[in-house]
Amino acid sequence: MAEELQQAQEIYELILSYLVAYGFQLLGALLVFLIGIFIAGKLAAALNSFLTGKNIDVTLSRFASSTLKVIMIVMVAVISLGQVGISITPLVAAIGALGLGAGLAVQGLLSNYGAGISIIVARPFVVGDTIAVNGVSGIVQEIKLGYTILTNEDEVIITIPNRHIIGEILHNSHECTLLELSVGIAYDCDPGKAIEVISQALQTLPGLSQQKPLQIGVERFGDSSIDIGIRCWVKTEVLFETKYQANMLIHQTLAEHKITIPFPQRDVHLFPQEPVNS
């Protein structure tokens, strides 16, 4: 018991002597570190505001400001450790060794980060674009270093690891999605008139893009109808809503102008046969 008390007393005296000798240095290092974190946060926020004011992409702005903040915090940490007389050379070597082992263990995670940096720098798409990749499509809500978040009209959140985006075939239709419709009219109706009235009616839909013109024409000649094809660009967040409204509007417009939508039918002709003499 006496030996344990003596050891505790020695440890206490060692700590006390260390605090007496380096107390002001520790306080100064802590003060430098806290001030450095505060300044790093302010400079990162200022850089983000500056880039946003220059109409720089929001993802690139956030990445640049976050990178600046991390670099400044690391620099302040190195300065603070130097204030208390701690050499960072062995620490850097240890971090390097740990980094090598961790890199081998988290290759998938690092590949996601590498792909995220590539997306942020190359900018194949930005927040608000509509993309389709690997059978998944949606509006880009947020781009992070490790993954990209999409959403759709049903407000479903879709998370895609960035390594599954880079190197794949990517479709980017920006803020709109192509909507393709088709309606058949009877062969005894005028297709020119049908195209004209449908085109005029669809121009009133609120969800249609104003940048890309509506495309409409004879798509094919079916067995029972002349098929009118319609291609229009619709805002992705109201894709299905606009589709249903367009179908109803087309039906109402054709009915108002007495243009028939035929149903599949087949004419059967019966020819009488002469009786066979026995």
MIDOKOL-358819 format. One record per residue: residue in three letters; x, y, z of N, C-alpha, C, O, CB in turn. Coordinates in steps of 0.2 Angstrom, whole numbers, plus 5000, padded with zeros to 4 digits. Glycine has a CB too. Example, Ala and Ser with C-alpha at 12.3 -4.5 7.8 and 13.67 -1.06 7.14 Angstrom:
<atoms>
Ala506649725039506249785039506649845039507149835042505749785045
Ser506449895035506849955036506450005039506750065040507049975029
</atoms>
This chain:
<atoms>
Met500449945000500050005000500450065000500350114997499550005006
Ala501050065004501450125004501850134998501950194996502050115010
Glu501950084994502350084988501850124983502050164979502550024985
Glu501150104983500750134978500650204980500550244975500050094979
Leu500550224986500550294988501150334986501050384983500450304995
Gln501750304986502350334984502350344977502550404974502950294986
Gln502050294973502050304965501550354963501650394959501850234962
Ala500950354967500450404965500750474967500650524963499850394970
Gln501150484972501450544974501950564969501950624967501750544981
Glu502350524966502850534961502450564955502750604952503250474960
Ile501950524953501550544947501250614948501250654943501050494945
Tyr501050624954500750694955501250744955501150804952500350694962
Glu501850734958502350784957502650794950502750854948502950764962
Leu502650744946502850744939502350794935502550834931502850674936
Ile501650774936501150814933501250894935501150934931500450784934
Leu501250904941501350964944501951004941501851064939501350964952
Ser502450974941503051004939503051024931503251074929503750964940
Tyr502650974928502550984920502151044919502251084915502250924917
Leu501551054923501151104923501451174924501351224921500551094927
Val501851174930502251234932502751254926502751314924502651224938
Ala503051204923503551224918503251234911503451284908504051164917
Tyr502751204909502451214903501651234903501351234898502451144899
Gly501451264909500751284909500551334905500051334901500651304917
Phe501051384905500851444900500951424893500551454889501351504902
Gln501351374891501451354884500751314882500551324877502051314883
Leu500551274887499951234886499351284885498951274880499751184891
Leu499251334889498751384888498851424882498251434878498751434894
Gly499451444880499551474874499351434868499051454863500251504873
Ala499551364868499351324862498651314862498351314856499751254863
Leu498251304867497551294867497251354864496751354860497251284874
Leu497451414867497151484864497351484857496851504853497551534868
Val497951474854498051474847497651424843497351444838498851454846
Phe497551364846497151314842496351344842496051334836497151254846
Leu496051364847495451394847495351454843494851454839495151414854
Ile495751494843495751554838495851534831495451564827496251604840
Gly496251484830496351464823495751424820495551434815496951414823
Ile495351384825494751354822494251414821493851404816494451304828
Phe494151464825493751514824493851554817493351564813493751564830
Ile494451564816494651604810494551554804494351584799495451624810
Ala494751494805494651444799493851444797493751444791494851374801
Gly493451444802492751444801492451504797492051504792492351434807
Lys492751564800492551624796492751634789492451654785492751684801
Leu493451614788493651614781493351564777493151584771494451604781
Ala493151504779492751454775492151484773491851484767492751394778
Ala491751514778491051544776491151604772490751614767490751564783
Ala491651644772491751704768491951674761491651704756492351744770
Leu492351624760492451594753491851564750491751574744493051544754
Asn491451534754490851504752490351554749490051554744490451464757
Ser490351614753489851664751490151704745489751724740489851714757
Phe490751714744491051744739490951704732490751734727491851754740
Leu491051634733490951594727490251594725490051594719491251524728
Thr489851584730489151584728488851654725488451654720488651574735
Gly489151704727489051774724489251774717488951814713489251824728
Lys489751744715490051744708489651684704489951674699490751724708
Asn489151664706488751614703489151544701489051514696488451634696
Ile489651534706489951464706489551414708489151424713490651464710
Asp489551354705489151294707489151284715489751284718489351234704
Val488551274718488551264725488951204728489251214733487851254727
Thr489051154724489451094726490151114726490551094731489351034722
Leu490351144721491051164721491251224726491851224729491251194714
Ser490751264727490851314733490951284739491451304743490351364733
Arg490551234741490551204747491251154748491551154753489951154748
Phe491451124743492051084743492651134744493051114748492151044736
Ala492651184741493251234741493251264748493851264751493151294736
Ser492651284751492651314758492851254763493251274768492051344759
Ser492651194762492751144767493551124767493851114772492351084765
Thr493751124761494551104760494951164763495451144767494651104752
Leu494751224762495151274766495151274773495651284777494851344763
Lys494551254776494451244783494851194786495151204791493751234785
Val494851134782495251074785496051094785496351074789495151014780
Ile496251124779496951144779497151194784497651184787497151174772
Met496751244785496951284791496951254798497351274802496451344791
Ile496451214799496451174805497051134806497351134812495851134806
Val497251104801497851064802498451104803498951084807497951014795
Met498551164800499051204801499151234808499651234811499051264796
Val498551254810498451274817498651224822498951234827497751304819
Ala498451164821498651104825499351094825499651084831498251044823
Val499751094820500451094819500751144823501251134827500651094812
Ile500551204823500851264826500751254834501151274838500551334824
Ser500151234836499951224843500451174846500651174852499251204844
Leu500551114842500951064845501651084846502051074850500951004840
Gly501851134841502551164842502651204848503151214850502751204835
Gln502051234850502051284856502251244862502551274867501451314856
Val502051184862502151144869502751094868502951054872501551104870
Gly503151104862503851074862503751004859504150964860504151074868
Ile503150984856503050914853503250914846503050954842502350894854
Ser503750874845503950864838503450824834503250774836504650834838
Ile503350854828502750824824503050774819502750734815502450874820
Thr503750764818504050724814503850644815503650614810504850724814
Pro503950624821503750554822502950544821502750494819503850534830
Leu502550604823501850594822501650584815501250554813501550654825
Val502050624811501850624803502050554801501650524797502250674800
Ala502550524803502750454801502250404803502050354800503450434804
Ala502050414810501550364812500850374808500550324807501350374820
Ile500650434807500050444803500150414796499650384793499850524802
Gly500750424793500850394786500750314787500450284782501550414784
Ala501050284792500950214792500250194793499950144790501450184798
Leu499950224798499150214799498750224793498350184791498950254805
Gly498950274789498550294783498650244778498150224774498850364780
Leu499250214777499350154772498950094774498650064770500050134772
Gly498950074781498550024783497750034782497349994779498650004790
Ala497550094784496850114783496650114776496050094774496750174786
Gly497150144771496950144764496850074761496350064757497550174760
Leu497250024763497049954761496449934763496149894760497649914763
Ala496249954769495649924772494949954770494449924770495649934780
Val495050014767494450054765494550074758494450134756494350114770
Gln494750034754494850054747494150074743494150124739495149994743
Gly493650044745492950064742492750134744492550174740492450014744
Leu492950144751492750214753493150264750492950324748492850214761
Leu493850254749494250294746494150304738494150364736494950274746
Ser493950254735493750264728493050304727493050344722493550194725
Asn492650304732492050344732492250414733492050464729491550324738
Tyr492750434737492950494738493350524732493250584730493450504744
Gly493750484729494150504723493650514717493750564714494550444720
Ala493050474717492550484712492250554713492050584709492050424711
Gly492050564720491750624722492150684720491850734717491650624729
Ile492850684721493250744719493150754711493150804709493950734721
Ser493250694707493150704700492450734698492450774693493250634697
Ile491950714701491250744700491250814701491050854697490750704703
Ile491550834707491550904709491950944704491851004702491850914716
Val492550924702493050964698492750964690492751014687493750934698
Ala492650904688492350894681491650924680491550944674492450824678
Arg491250914684490550944684490150914678489950954674490551014684
Pro490150844678489650814673488950834674488550824670489750744672
Phe488750844680488150874682488150914688488650914692487650804683
Val487650954690487650994696486950984699486550954697487751074693
Val486951014705486351014709485751044705485751094702486351044716
Gly485151004704484551024701484550984694483950994691484651094700
Asp485050954692485050924685484650854686484650824692485750904682
Thr484350834681484050764680484550714677484750724671483350764677
Ile484750664681485250614678484950544678484550534682485950624682
Ala485250504674485050434674485750394673486050404669484550414668
Val485850344678486450304678486350244681485950234686487050344681
Asn486550184678486450124681485750104682485650074687486850114687
Gly485350124678484650104679484250144684483650134685484550034681
Val484550204687484250244692484250314689484750334686484650244699
Ser483650344690483650414688483250464693482950434698483250424681
Gly483450524693483150574698483450634697483950654693483150544705
Ile483250684701483550754702484050754707483950734712482950804703
Val484650784705485250784709485050834715484950894714485850804706
Gln485050814721484850854727485450874730485550934733484450814732
Glu485950834731486650854734487150804732487050744730486550844742
Ile487750834731488350804729488850804735489150854737488650824722
Lys489050744738489550744743490150704740490150674735489250704749
Leu490650704744491250674742491150594741491450564737491850684747
Gly490750564746490750494745490150464741490150414739490650464752
Tyr489650514741489050484737488650544735488750604736488550444742
Thr488150534730487750584727486950564729486750504728487850584719
Ile486650614731485950604733485450624727485450684725485750644740
Leu484950584725484450604720483750594724483750564729484550554714
Thr483350634721482650624723482150624717482350644711482450684728
Asn481550604717481150604712480450634714480350664719481050524710
Glu479950624709479350654710478950634716478550664719478850654704
Asp479050564718478750534724479150554731478950534736478750464723
Glu479650604730480050624736480450564739480550564745479650654741
Val480650514735481050454737481750484737482050504731480950394732
Ile482150474742482850484742483250424740483250374742483050504749
Ile483650444734484050384731484850404732485050464730483950384724
Thr485150364736485950374737486350334733486250274733486050364745
Ile486750364729487250324724487950334726488150394726487050344717
Pro488350284728489050294729489350314723489250294717489350224731
Asn489850364724490050404718490450354713490550374707490550454720
Arg490750304716491150254711490650224706490950194701491550204715
His490050224707489550194703489350244698488950224693488950164706
Ile489550304698489350354693489950364688489850364682489150424697
Ile490550374691491150384687491350324683491350274686491750414691
Gly491450334676491550274672490950244669491050194665491950224676
Glu490350264671489750234668489450284663489650344663489250214674
Ile488950254659488650294654488150334658487650314661488250254649
Leu488150404658487750454661487350494657487550524652488250494666
His486650494658486250534654486050594659485750584664485550494652
Asn486150654656485950714660485550754655485750784650486650754661
Ser484950764657484450804654484250874657483750904656483750764653
His484750894662484750954666484050954670483950904674484751014661
Glu483651004669483051014674482450974671481950974675482951084675
Cys482450954665481850924662481950844660482550824660481750964656
Thr481450814659481450744656480950744650480450774650481150694662
Leu481150704645480850694639480150654640480250594643481250664634
Leu479650674638478950644639478750624632478650664628478450684643
Glu478650564631478350534624477650504625477550464629478850484621
Leu477250534621476550514621476350494614476650514609476050574623
Ser475750454613475550434607474750424607474550404612475850364605
Val474450444602473750434602473550414595473850444590473350504604
Gly473050374594472850354587472150384585471750394589472750274587
Ile472150404579471550434576471250394570471650354567471650504574
Ala470650394569470350354563470650374556470850434555469550354563
Tyr470650324552470950344545470450394541470750424537470950274541
Asp469850404543469450444539469450514542469150564540468750424539
Cys469950524547470050594550470650624547471050594545470050584558
Asp470650694548471250734545471750734550471750764555470950804543
Pro472350704549472950704554473250774554473450794560473450654551
Gly473150814549473450884550473050924555473350954559473450914543
Lys472350914555471950954559472150924566472150964571471250944558
Ala472150864567472250834574472950854577472950874583472250754573
Ile473450854573474150884575474050954577474350974582474650874569
Glu473650994573473651064575473251074581473551114586473251104569
Val472751044582472351054589472651024595472651054600471651024588
Ile472950974594473350944600473950984602474051004608473650874598
Ser474251014597474851054598474651124602474951144606475251074591
Gln474051154599473851214603473651194610473751234614473251244599
Ala473351144611473051124618473651114622473651134628472651064617
Leu474151074620474751054625475151124626475451114632475151004621
Gln475151174622475451234624475251264631475651304634475451284618
Thr474651244633474351274639474551244645474451264651473651284638
Leu474951184645475151144650475651184654476151204651475351074649
Pro475551194661476051234665476751194666477251224667475851244671
Gly476751124665477351094667477851084661478451064662477251024669
Leu477651104655478051104649478651154649478551204652477651104643
Ser479251124646479851174646479751224641479451214635480451134645
Gln479951284642479851344637480451344633480451384628479751404641
Gln481051314635481651314631481651274625481951284620482251304635
Lys481351214625481351164620480651154617480151144620481551094622
Pro480551164610479951164607479551094607479951044607479951184600
Leu478951094607478551034606478651004600478651034595477751044608
Gln478750934599478750894593478150854592478050814597479450854593
Ile477850854587477250814586477150804578477250844574476550854588
Gly476950744577476850724570476550654569476450614574477550724566
Val476550624563476250554562476850514563477350514561476050544554
Glu476750464568477250424571477250354566477750334564477050404578
Arg476650334565476650274561475850254559475450284562476850204565
Phe475850214554475150194552474950124554475250074552475150194544
Gly474550124559474350064562473850024559473550044553474150074569
Asp473649964561473149924558472449954558472049954554473049854562
Ser472249994564471650024565471650104565471150134566471249994571
Ser472250134565472250204567472950234564473450194562472250214574
Ile472850294563473450334561473750364568473450394572473350394556
Asp474350344570474650354577474950424576475450434573475050304579
Ile474750474581475150534582475650534587475450514593474550594583
Gly476250544586476750544591476850614594476950664590477450514588
Ile476950614600477150684604477750674608477750634612476450704608
Arg478250724607478850724611478850794614478850844611479450704607
Cys478850794621478950864624479350854630479450804633478250894626
Trp479750914632480150914638479750944644479450994644480750954637
Val479750904649479350914655479850924661480350894662478850864657
Lys479650974666480050974672479950914676479450884677479751034676
Thr480550884678480650824681480150814687479850764688481350804682
Glu480150864691479750854698479050854697478650834701479950914702
Val478750864690478050854689477950814683477450824679477750924688
Leu478350764682478350724676477650684675477350694670478950674676
Phe477550644680476950604680476250644680475750634677476950554685
Glu476250704684475750744684475550774678475050774675475850804690
Thr476150794674476050824668475850774663475450794658476650864665
Lys476050714663475850664658475150644659474750644654476250594660
Tyr474850644665474150624666473750684663473150674660473950614673
Gln473950744665473550804662473550804655473050824652473850864665
Ala474150794652474150794644473750744641473450754636474950784642
Asn473750684644473250634641472550654641472150644637473350564645
Met472350674647471650704648471550754643470950764640471550724655
Leu471950804642471850864638471850844630471450864627472450914639
Ile472250794628472250764622471550734620471250744615472750714620
His471250694625470650664624470050714623469650704619470450614630
Gln470050764628469550814628469650854621469050874618469650864634
Thr470250874619470250914613470050874607469650904602471050934612
Leu470250804606469950774600469250764600468850764595470350704600
Ala468950754606468150744607467850814605467350814601467950724614
Glu468150874607467850934605467850944597467350974595468250994608
His468350924594468450934587468150874583468350864577469150944585
Lys467750824586467450774582467950724579467850704573466950794577
Ile468550724582469050674579469050614583469150614589469850704580
Thr468950554579468850494583469450454585469950454581468450444578
Ile469450424591470050384593469750314592469350294596470250394600
Pro469950274587469650214585469950154590470450164594469850194578
Phe469550104591469750044594469949994589469649994584469150024599
Pro470349944591470549894587469949854584469549834588471049844590
Gln469849844577469349814575469549774568470049784565468749864573
Arg469149724566469249684561468649674557468149654560469649614563
Asp468649684550468149674546468149604543468649574541468149724540
Val467649564544467549494542467049494536466449514537467349444548
His467249464531466849464525466649384524467149344523467149494518
Leu466049374523465849304522465549294515465149334513465249284527
Phe465849254512465649234505465249174504465449124507466249234500
Pro464649174502464249114501464549064497464749084491463449134499
Gln464549004499464748954494464248914491463648904494465248904499
Glu464348894485463848854481463848784484464348754486464048844474
Pro463148754485463148694488463448634483463448644477462348674488
Val463748594487464148534484463648484482463248454486464648504488
Asn463648464475463148414473463448344475464048324474463148414465
Ser463048304478463248234480463148184475463348124476462848214486
</atoms>
